């Protein structure tokens, strides 16, 4: 696998991980006992921590990409193993 492909696939894993991580741990101001600011959306998070989100996203993406790449190199799970619609040529 070329380095550009590795980088592109890692970025895909990172973006997917970001969307998985974003909803966890955020609370609305009323859940934390904080007063709303005039004009504030009621569902806006009051305790968003972008550094924590970036770190968690990067760790999750690195682990999942590592598993993907290890499978690519070692061929643990191949397309033949997950073929749920076998061809009719054999019947």
DRENTORKOL-3810 file (N, C-alpha, C; in nm, 4 decimals):
REM DRENTORKOL-3810
@n.u->0.0857; n.v->-0.1164; n.w->0.0000; ca.u->0.0000; ca.v->0.0000; ca.w->0.0000; c.u->0.0910; c.v->0.1236; c.w->0.0000
@n.u->0.0587; n.v->0.2196; n.w->-0.0833; ca.u->0.1396; ca.v->0.3407; ca.w->-0.0921; c.u->0.1125; c.v->0.4331; c.w->0.0261
@n.u->0.2097; n.v->0.5196; n.w->0.0539; ca.u->0.1988; ca.v->0.6106; ca.w->0.1685; c.u->0.0811; c.v->0.7072; c.w->0.1519
@n.u->0.0517; n.v->0.7480; n.w->0.0289; ca.u->-0.0615; ca.v->0.8381; ca.w->0.0081; c.u->-0.1941; c.v->0.7676; c.w->0.0384
@n.u->-0.2014; n.v->0.6399; n.w->0.0051; ca.u->-0.3220; ca.v->0.5627; ca.w->0.0372; c.u->-0.3359; c.v->0.5446; c.w->0.1877
@n.u->-0.2255; n.v->0.5185; n.w->0.2542; ca.u->-0.2271; ca.v->0.5038; ca.w->0.3998; c.u->-0.2764; c.v->0.6332; c.w->0.4640
@n.u->-0.2237; n.v->0.7457; n.w->0.4180; ca.u->-0.2632; ca.v->0.8751; ca.w->0.4734; c.u->-0.4111; c.v->0.9028; c.w->0.4482
@n.u->-0.4585; n.v->0.8777; n.w->0.3265; ca.u->-0.5990; ca.v->0.9041; ca.w->0.2931; c.u->-0.6933; c.v->0.8160; c.w->0.3750
@n.u->-0.6591; n.v->0.6901; n.w->0.3916; ca.u->-0.7444; ca.v->0.5994; ca.w->0.4693; c.u->-0.7428; c.v->0.6377; c.w->0.6170
@n.u->-0.6260; n.v->0.6803; n.w->0.6684; ca.u->-0.6191; ca.v->0.7252; ca.w->0.8077; c.u->-0.7081; c.v->0.8478; c.w->0.8286
@n.u->-0.7071; n.v->0.9405; n.w->0.7342; ca.u->-0.7919; ca.v->1.0594; ca.w->0.7452; c.u->-0.9398; c.v->1.0182; c.w->0.7491
@n.u->-0.9781; n.v->0.9209; n.w->0.6673; ca.u->-1.1161; ca.v->0.8721; ca.w->0.6706; c.u->-1.1512; c.v->0.8126; c.w->0.8076
@n.u->-1.0600; n.v->0.7341; n.w->0.8632; ca.u->-1.0819; ca.v->0.6784; ca.w->0.9962; c.u->-1.0909; c.v->0.7897; c.w->1.1004
@n.u->-1.0092; n.v->0.8961; n.w->1.0843; ca.u->-1.0088; ca.v->1.0049; ca.w->1.1808; c.u->-1.1414; c.v->1.0811; c.w->1.1773
@n.u->-1.1908; n.v->1.1095; n.w->1.0580; ca.u->-1.3171; ca.v->1.1833; ca.w->1.0459; c.u->-1.4325; c.v->1.0997; c.w->1.1021
@n.u->-1.4358; n.v->0.9720; n.w->1.0697; ca.u->-1.5407; ca.v->0.8853; ca.w->1.1242; c.u->-1.5319; c.v->0.8813; c.w->1.2766
@n.u->-1.4115; n.v->0.8717; n.w->1.3296; ca.u->-1.3933; ca.v->0.8697; ca.w->1.4749; c.u->-1.4395; c.v->1.0009; c.w->1.5381
@n.u->-1.4140; n.v->1.1117; n.w->1.4705; ca.u->-1.4569; ca.v->1.2418; ca.w->1.5237; c.u->-1.6084; c.v->1.2462; c.w->1.5379
@n.u->-1.6797; n.v->1.1990; n.w->1.4380; ca.u->-1.8255; ca.v->1.1982; ca.w->1.4466; c.u->-1.8760; c.v->1.1024; c.w->1.5543
@n.u->-1.8002; n.v->0.9972; n.w->1.5824; ca.u->-1.8394; ca.v->0.9054; ca.w->1.6890; c.u->-1.8108; c.v->0.9628; c.w->1.8273
@n.u->-1.7044; n.v->1.0407; n.w->1.8406; ca.u->-1.6617; ca.v->1.0928; ca.w->1.9704; c.u->-1.7375; c.v->1.2191; c.w->2.0108
@n.u->-1.7742; n.v->1.3042; n.w->1.9158; ca.u->-1.8328; ca.v->1.4348; ca.w->1.9468; c.u->-1.9521; c.v->1.4329; c.w->2.0425
@n.u->-2.0479; n.v->1.3406; n.w->2.0304; ca.u->-2.1650; ca.v->1.3508; ca.w->2.1188; c.u->-2.1411; c.v->1.3092; c.w->2.2642
@n.u->-2.0299; n.v->1.2439; n.w->2.2938; ca.u->-2.0089; ca.v->1.1911; ca.w->2.4291; c.u->-1.9521; c.v->1.2967; c.w->2.5226
@n.u->-2.0112; n.v->1.3076; n.w->2.6414; ca.u->-1.9589; ca.v->1.3922; ca.w->2.7475; c.u->-2.0029; c.v->1.5374; c.w->2.7449
@n.u->-2.0783; n.v->1.5791; n.w->2.6458; ca.u->-2.1222; ca.v->1.7190; ca.w->2.6433; c.u->-2.2538; c.v->1.7326; c.w->2.7193
@n.u->-2.2678; n.v->1.8435; n.w->2.7891; ca.u->-2.3881; ca.v->1.8702; ca.w->2.8674; c.u->-2.4399; c.v->2.0103; c.w->2.8348
@n.u->-2.5697; n.v->2.0247; n.w->2.8411; ca.u->-2.6323; ca.v->2.1557; ca.w->2.8199; c.u->-2.6155; c.v->2.2397; c.w->2.9455
@n.u->-2.6293; n.v->2.3725; n.w->2.9329; ca.u->-2.6143; ca.v->2.4591; ca.w->3.0507; c.u->-2.7138; c.v->2.4265; c.w->3.1628
@n.u->-2.8377; n.v->2.3917; n.w->3.1273; ca.u->-2.9348; ca.v->2.3614; ca.w->3.2326; c.u->-2.9002; c.v->2.2328; c.w->3.3073
@n.u->-2.8296; n.v->2.1412; n.w->3.2430; ca.u->-2.7868; ca.v->2.0184; ca.w->3.3108; c.u->-2.6727; c.v->2.0452; c.w->3.4082
@n.u->-2.5962; n.v->2.1509; n.w->3.3821; ca.u->-2.4829; ca.v->2.1847; ca.w->3.4685; c.u->-2.5169; c.v->2.2951; c.w->3.5690
@n.u->-2.6392; n.v->2.3477; n.w->3.5615; ca.u->-2.6799; ca.v->2.4534; ca.w->3.6533; c.u->-2.6239; c.v->2.5899; c.w->3.6163
@n.u->-2.5918; n.v->2.6093; n.w->3.4896; ca.u->-2.5384; ca.v->2.7369; ca.w->3.4417; c.u->-2.6516; c.v->2.8153; c.w->3.3771
@n.u->-2.6512; n.v->2.9456; n.w->3.3954; ca.u->-2.7533; ca.v->3.0305; ca.w->3.3345; c.u->-2.7316; c.v->3.0424; c.w->3.1842
@n.u->-2.8419; n.v->3.0510; n.w->3.1113; ca.u->-2.8352; ca.v->3.0716; ca.w->2.9669; c.u->-2.7993; c.v->3.2165; c.w->2.9356
@n.u->-2.7277; n.v->3.2384; n.w->2.8279; ca.u->-2.6969; ca.v->3.3716; ca.w->2.7786; c.u->-2.8070; c.v->3.4092; c.w->2.6809
@n.u->-2.8445; n.v->3.5368; n.w->2.6759; ca.u->-2.9479; ca.v->3.5806; ca.w->2.5825; c.u->-2.9110; c.v->3.5418; c.w->2.4399
@n.u->-3.0047; n.v->3.4784; n.w->2.3712; ca.u->-2.9836; ca.v->3.4377; ca.w->2.2330; c.u->-2.9151; c.v->3.3024; c.w->2.2176
@n.u->-2.8826; n.v->3.2378; n.w->2.3269; ca.u->-2.8136; ca.v->3.1092; ca.w->2.3217; c.u->-2.9104; c.v->2.9976; c.w->2.2850
@n.u->-2.8680; n.v->2.9106; n.w->2.1972; ca.u->-2.9462; ca.v->2.7918; ca.w->2.1631; c.u->-2.9545; c.v->2.7016; c.w->2.2863
@n.u->-3.0742; n.v->2.6505; n.w->2.3142; ca.u->-3.0947; ca.v->2.5693; ca.w->2.4350; c.u->-3.0169; c.v->2.4381; c.w->2.4330
@n.u->-2.9850; n.v->2.3876; n.w->2.3154; ca.u->-2.9121; ca.v->2.2615; ca.w->2.3064; c.u->-2.7620; c.v->2.2771; c.w->2.2917
@n.u->-2.7111; n.v->2.4010; n.w->2.2967; ca.u->-2.5671; ca.v->2.4249; ca.w->2.2797; c.u->-2.4906; c.v->2.3691; c.w->2.3996
@n.u->-2.3788; n.v->2.3012; n.w->2.3753; ca.u->-2.3027; ca.v->2.2448; ca.w->2.4872; c.u->-2.2362; c.v->2.3545; c.w->2.5704
@n.u->-2.2321; n.v->2.3311; n.w->2.7011; ca.u->-2.1701; ca.v->2.4276; ca.w->2.7912; c.u->-2.0293; c.v->2.3862; c.w->2.8312
@n.u->-1.9949; n.v->2.2609; n.w->2.8102; ca.u->-1.8646; ca.v->2.2115; ca.w->2.8555; c.u->-1.7850; c.v->2.1463; c.w->2.7423
@n.u->-1.7906; n.v->2.2006; n.w->2.6227; ca.u->-1.7184; ca.v->2.1442; ca.w->2.5089; c.u->-1.5689; c.v->2.1631; c.w->2.5289
@n.u->-1.4924; n.v->2.0540; n.w->2.5168; ca.u->-1.3475; ca.v->2.0573; ca.w->2.5341; c.u->-1.2827; c.v->2.0058; c.w->2.4056
@n.u->-1.2457; n.v->2.0971; n.w->2.3134; ca.u->-1.1928; ca.v->2.0525; ca.w->2.1843; c.u->-1.0622; c.v->1.9744; c.w->2.1950
@n.u->-0.9785; n.v->2.0059; n.w->2.2918; ca.u->-0.8527; ca.v->1.9317; ca.w->2.3076; c.u->-0.8775; c.v->1.7856; c.w->2.3424
@n.u->-0.9715; n.v->1.7632; n.w->2.4314; ca.u->-1.0064; ca.v->1.6262; ca.w->2.4711; c.u->-1.0671; c.v->1.5500; c.w->2.3535
@n.u->-1.1513; n.v->1.6190; n.w->2.2770; ca.u->-1.2133; ca.v->1.5560; ca.w->2.1598; c.u->-1.1057; c.v->1.5190; c.w->2.0569
@n.u->-1.0111; n.v->1.6090; n.w->2.0309; ca.u->-0.9042; ca.v->1.5809; ca.w->1.9345; c.u->-0.8170; c.v->1.4635; c.w->1.9799
@n.u->-0.7824; n.v->1.4610; n.w->2.1079; ca.u->-0.6994; ca.v->1.3525; ca.w->2.1599; c.u->-0.7725; c.v->1.2183; c.w->2.1526
@n.u->-0.8977; n.v->1.2160; n.w->2.1963; ca.u->-0.9762; ca.v->1.0921; ca.w->2.1927; c.u->-0.9982; c.v->1.0455; c.w->2.0489
@n.u->-1.0258; n.v->1.1391; n.w->1.9598; ca.u->-1.0461; ca.v->1.1056; ca.w->1.8192; c.u->-0.9198; c.v->1.0471; c.w->1.7585
@n.u->-0.8061; n.v->1.1084; n.w->1.7871; ca.u->-0.6795; ca.v->1.0606; ca.w->1.7325; c.u->-0.6453; c.v->0.9217; c.w->1.7858
@n.u->-0.6686; n.v->0.8995; n.w->1.9146; ca.u->-0.6410; ca.v->0.7662; ca.w->1.9703; c.u->-0.7309; c.v->0.6598; c.w->1.9084
@n.u->-0.8610; n.v->0.6889; n.w->1.8972; ca.u->-0.9544; ca.v->0.5936; ca.w->1.8389; c.u->-0.9209; c.v->0.5665; c.w->1.6925
@n.u->-0.8897; n.v->0.6708; n.w->1.6170; ca.u->-0.8562; ca.v->0.6541; ca.w->1.4755; c.u->-0.7275; c.v->0.5739; c.w->1.4589
@n.u->-0.6290; n.v->0.5975; n.w->1.5444; ca.u->-0.5024; ca.v->0.5249; ca.w->1.5344; c.u->-0.5216; c.v->0.3768; c.w->1.5646
@n.u->-0.6008; n.v->0.3468; n.w->1.6661; ca.u->-0.6258; ca.v->0.2057; ca.w->1.7010; c.u->-0.7032; c.v->0.1357; c.w->1.5902
@n.u->-0.8098; n.v->0.1963; n.w->1.5417; ca.u->-0.8908; ca.v->0.1314; ca.w->1.4378; c.u->-0.8138; c.v->0.1205; c.w->1.3065
@n.u->-0.7362; n.v->0.2237; n.w->1.2719; ca.u->-0.6554; ca.v->0.2143; ca.w->1.1505; c.u->-0.5477; c.v->0.1083; c.w->1.1659
@n.u->-0.4896; n.v->0.0969; n.w->1.2846; ca.u->-0.3895; ca.v->-0.0076; ca.w->1.3091; c.u->-0.4480; c.v->-0.1463; c.w->1.2875
@n.u->-0.5698; n.v->-0.1679; n.w->1.3356; ca.u->-0.6367; ca.v->-0.2966; ca.w->1.3124; c.u->-0.6653; c.v->-0.3183; c.w->1.1642
@n.u->-0.7084; n.v->-0.2130; n.w->1.0961; ca.u->-0.7339; ca.v->-0.2222; ca.w->0.9526; c.u->-0.6061; c.v->-0.2580; c.w->0.8770
@n.u->-0.4967; n.v->-0.1902; n.w->0.9081; ca.u->-0.3712; ca.v->-0.2138; ca.w->0.8369; c.u->-0.3149; c.v->-0.3523; c.w->0.8692
@n.u->-0.3263; n.v->-0.3949; n.w->0.9942; ca.u->-0.2816; ca.v->-0.5297; ca.w->1.0312; c.u->-0.3610; c.v->-0.6349; c.w->0.9548
@n.u->-0.4905; n.v->-0.6131; n.w->0.9388; ca.u->-0.5717; ca.v->-0.7055; ca.w->0.8605; c.u->-0.5311; c.v->-0.7028; c.w->0.7139
@n.u->-0.4985; n.v->-0.5843; n.w->0.6627; ca.u->-0.4550; ca.v->-0.5710; ca.w->0.5235; c.u->-0.3260; c.v->-0.6505; c.w->0.4997
@n.u->-0.2329; n.v->-0.6413; n.w->0.5912; ca.u->-0.1038; ca.v->-0.7087; ca.w->0.5763; c.u->-0.1180; c.v->-0.8597; c.w->0.5975
@n.u->-0.1920; n.v->-0.9010; n.w->0.7002; ca.u->-0.1997; ca.v->-1.0425; ca.w->0.7378; c.u->-0.3162; c.v->-1.1182; c.w->0.6739
@n.u->-0.4102; n.v->-1.0458; n.w->0.6112; ca.u->-0.5245; ca.v->-1.1082; ca.w->0.5436; c.u->-0.6053; c.v->-1.1985; c.w->0.6369
@n.u->-0.6363; n.v->-1.1471; n.w->0.7566; ca.u->-0.7174; ca.v->-1.2240; ca.w->0.8509; c.u->-0.8599; c.v->-1.2388; c.w->0.8010
@n.u->-0.9188; n.v->-1.1303; n.w->0.7559; ca.u->-1.0549; ca.v->-1.1315; ca.w->0.7031; c.u->-1.0472; c.v->-1.0824; c.w->0.5593
@n.u->-1.0875; n.v->-1.1687; n.w->0.4666; ca.u->-1.0823; ca.v->-1.1340; ca.w->0.3248; c.u->-1.2242; c.v->-1.1214; c.w->0.2702
@n.u->-1.2342; n.v->-1.0787; n.w->0.1467; ca.u->-1.3654; ca.v->-1.0673; ca.w->0.0834; c.u->-1.4318; c.v->-1.2046; c.w->0.0710
@n.u->-1.3548; n.v->-1.3095; n.w->0.0508; ca.u->-1.4116; ca.v->-1.4438; ca.w->0.0425; c.u->-1.4746; c.v->-1.4871; c.w->0.1750
@n.u->-1.4201; n.v->-1.4406; n.w->0.2853; ca.u->-1.4717; ca.v->-1.4780; ca.w->0.4171; c.u->-1.6044; c.v->-1.4099; c.w->0.4485
@n.u->-1.6308; n.v->-1.2941; n.w->0.3886; ca.u->-1.7542; ca.v->-1.2217; ca.w->0.4188; c.u->-1.8486; c.v->-1.2163; c.w->0.2992
@n.u->-1.8321; n.v->-1.3067; n.w->0.2055; ca.u->-1.9170; ca.v->-1.3102; ca.w->0.0862; c.u->-2.0542; c.v->-1.3649; c.w->0.1245
@n.u->-2.1510; n.v->-1.2749; n.w->0.1440; ca.u->-2.2847; ca.v->-1.3185; ca.w->0.1846; c.u->-2.3730; c.v->-1.3503; c.w->0.0647
@n.u->-2.3313; n.v->-1.3109; n.w->-0.0548; ca.u->-2.4045; ca.v->-1.3416; ca.w->-0.1766; c.u->-2.3130; c.v->-1.4194; c.w->-0.2705
@n.u->-2.2972; n.v->-1.5500; n.w->-0.2476; ca.u->-2.2075; ca.v->-1.6271; ca.w->-0.3345; c.u->-2.2585; c.v->-1.6297; c.w->-0.4779
@n.u->-2.1666; n.v->-1.6433; n.w->-0.5703; ca.u->-2.2070; ca.v->-1.6445; ca.w->-0.7118; c.u->-2.2853; c.v->-1.7722; c.w->-0.7431
@n.u->-2.3672; n.v->-1.7658; n.w->-0.8469; ca.u->-2.4499; ca.v->-1.8804; ca.w->-0.8852; c.u->-2.3787; c.v->-1.9705; c.w->-0.9852
@n.u->-2.2538; n.v->-1.9429; n.w->-1.0154; ca.u->-2.1812; ca.v->-2.0220; ca.w->-1.1132; c.u->-2.1655; c.v->-2.1656; c.w->-1.0697
@n.u->-2.1584; n.v->-2.1906; n.w->-0.9401; ca.u->-2.1384; ca.v->-2.3266; ca.w->-0.8903; c.u->-2.2650; c.v->-2.4100; c.w->-0.8863
@n.u->-2.3843; n.v->-2.3520; n.w->-0.9084; ca.u->-2.5073; ca.v->-2.4303; ca.w->-0.8958; c.u->-2.5523; c.v->-2.4907; c.w->-1.0238
END
